[in-house]
Amino acid sequence: MYINIYLIISVVIVFAILLYTIFNLYRKNYIYENWIFETNDSLKDILDKWRAIDSKQMFEKDDEVGVVYEDIDELIKEIETRTTYNG
């Protein structure tokens, strides 16, 4: 008789712990997912502004500035590919 009561109580406690863990992980996932979406949107804005600044390709074609421009452009594109929406 007492074994059944202890078993039910322990199952309820384990279930409560699992529920709390799942809820906590879901909440953290939701926060990080929103952060990634906001970062992706801001990166798109930066990339659009970056291309608007160099619309005449004056920086890209310059010998000294062009190397730095290409490096920054590659970094922006790499970060953009890492944070794109997957579906």
C-alpha positions in Angstrom: 0.0 0.0 0.0 2.7 2.5 1.0 4.8 1.5 -2.0 2.0 2.5 -4.4 1.7 5.9 -2.7 5.5 6.5 -2.8 5.6 5.4 -6.4 2.8 7.8 -7.4 4.4 10.7 -5.5 7.8 10.0 -7.1 6.2 9.8 -10.6 4.5 13.1 -10.0 7.7 14.8 -8.8 9.7 13.4 -11.9 6.9 14.6 -14.2 7.0 18.1 -12.6 10.8 18.3 -13.0 10.5 17.2 -16.6 7.8 19.7 -17.3 9.9 22.5 -15.8 13.0 21.5 -17.8 11.1 21.3 -21.1 9.4 24.7 -20.5 12.7 26.3 -19.5 14.5 24.9 -22.6 11.6 26.1 -24.8 11.8 29.6 -23.4 15.6 29.8 -24.0 15.2 28.5 -27.5 12.5 31.1 -28.2 14.7 33.9 -27.0 17.8 32.8 -29.0 15.7 32.2 -32.1 14.3 35.7 -31.9 17.8 37.1 -31.4 19.0 35.3 -34.5 16.1 36.7 -36.6 16.8 40.2 -35.3 20.5 39.8 -36.1 19.7 38.6 -39.6 17.4 41.5 -40.2 20.0 44.0 -39.0 22.7 42.3 -41.2 20.4 42.6 -44.2 20.1 46.4 -43.4 23.9 46.7 -43.1 24.4 44.8 -46.3 21.9 47.0 -48.2 23.6 50.2 -46.8 27.0 48.8 -47.6 26.0 48.2 -51.2 24.3 51.6 -51.4 27.5 53.4 -50.2 29.5 51.6 -52.9 26.9 51.8 -55.6 29.4 53.2 -58.1 32.1 50.7 -57.0 34.6 53.4 -56.1 35.8 51.6 -53.0 35.7 48.1 -54.5 37.8 49.1 -57.5 40.4 51.1 -55.5 43.7 49.2 -55.0 44.3 50.1 -51.4 40.8 50.3 -50.1 39.5 47.5 -52.3 41.3 44.8 -50.4 39.8 45.9 -47.1 36.4 46.3 -48.8 36.5 42.8 -50.1 37.5 41.4 -46.7 34.6 43.2 -45.0 32.3 42.1 -47.8 33.3 38.5 -47.3 32.8 38.7 -43.6 29.3 40.2 -44.0 28.3 37.5 -46.5 29.7 34.7 -44.3 27.7 36.0 -41.3 24.6 36.4 -43.5 24.8 32.7 -44.6 25.1 31.6 -41.1 22.0 33.4 -40.0 19.6 32.9 -42.9 16.2 31.5 -42.4 16.0 27.8 -43.0 12.4 27.3 -44.1 
